Each structure stands twice: as C-alpha cells, then as structure tokens.
C-alpha cells in the first residue's frame, strides 16, 4: 500500500475516533476530537499531494480519498446532532448526508464507465465550508463546556453561549452550500446519468 493510501485509511480511522469522542461529550473528549479533526483535515490535502508528487496515484486512492472525506464530514455532523445544546437541525444533517451519498453513487457510476470523476471547484469550496463550520462549532462547544467548570474571560464565556445558535445556523448554511455543490456535480455529469438510466445491459 502506498503512503498516500495509508494516510487516506488513517483519515477513515480518525473519523470513527472523532465520532466516538464527540458523542462522549466530556470536555477533554471534545478537545481530543478537535485535535484529531485538525490532523484529519491536514491529511485531506496531504495524501493527494504525496500521491501526485511521488507518482503513486492509484485507482483505490481515487475512490477512497473522496470517500474518506465524506466519512469524516458525516461522522462530525452526525455526532453534533446527538448533542442537544448545539441545536443542530436533523433535517440539515440529512441533506448533507443525502448530497454526499448521491455524489458517491455518481462516482461509482463514473468508475463503471471507466471515467475518473475529478474534483471540481464547487466541491473543494464545499469541503472548506464544511470543515470550517465543523471547527467553529466544536470550538464553541468546548468553550461552552469549559465555562461550566471554570471561570473564563468574558469574551470566551460569551462565545461559549453562542454554541447553540451558531451550531444551528452554521449547519443550515453548510447544508445550503453542500446542496448547491451537489447540484453542480449532477448538472455537469447529466450525460453520464442519462446514459446510465438508458443502458439495457445488452
């Protein structure tokens, strides 16, 4: 297995660890989740860069890398939805998951036709928004929990009180941009989708 693929697999494992830590819902578990989320986010660009620089791009990596990204996002938002104080609207999380699963299906269709579905600008912007939103929500959650056990400077304490409203609106905004990105992918590959629907297998 190439180094890039090992990093991708590691990001999948980190996604599971982050999910467990967030739903554990203790202060230090959330801090650990933030550290792992930072590592996972860095690895997102690292594996692709290593594969290109070393000339070790593989079919497995082409499929596993975007899958690992989607697994990370789904793990984070599903775990956020389990925390009541974050006020995460479950419908927004559902829309995020729906988009990610839809585009994953599109990648499978593309692979069946021997076409590599390349990352698009809209997808990269979407991922940036998702990760930025995740970091903000998690940091505010940590500040909220920290202020319950220790006196904090007023600004930090105030930011902690924003965990609920920010969690709700950031997730809604993220879902909106995620859907736009998915719509762009589907429109740009409408010929592939039409071809898949109309094939008879003969």
Number of C-alpha atoms within 10 A of each C-alpha: 8 15 13 23 22 13 19 26 17 14 26 21 15 21 25 14 16 24 21 17 21 27 18 14 17 14 19 15 17 22 18 16 23 20 13 18 25 13 13 24 18 12 18 19 12 14 23 19 14 17 17 11 10 11 9 15 18 14 9 10 21 17 16 16 22 18 18 22 21 22 20 24 21 20 20 25 24 18 19 27 21 15 16 10 16 20 18 25 16 17 13 21 19 15 17 26 21 16 19 23 16 15 20 16 12 18 20 16 18 17 15 11 12 9 12 15 17 9 10 13 11 17 18 12 13 21 21 14 18 22 19 15 20 21 16 15 25 23 18 23 29 21 22 23 20 18 19 12 9 9 10 15 9 10 8 15 19 15 16 23 17 17 23 19 15 21 24 20 16 20 26 20 14 24 24 15 19 24 18 16 23 20 15 15 19 16 12 12 14 12 11 16 15 10 12 15 9 8 8 7 5 3
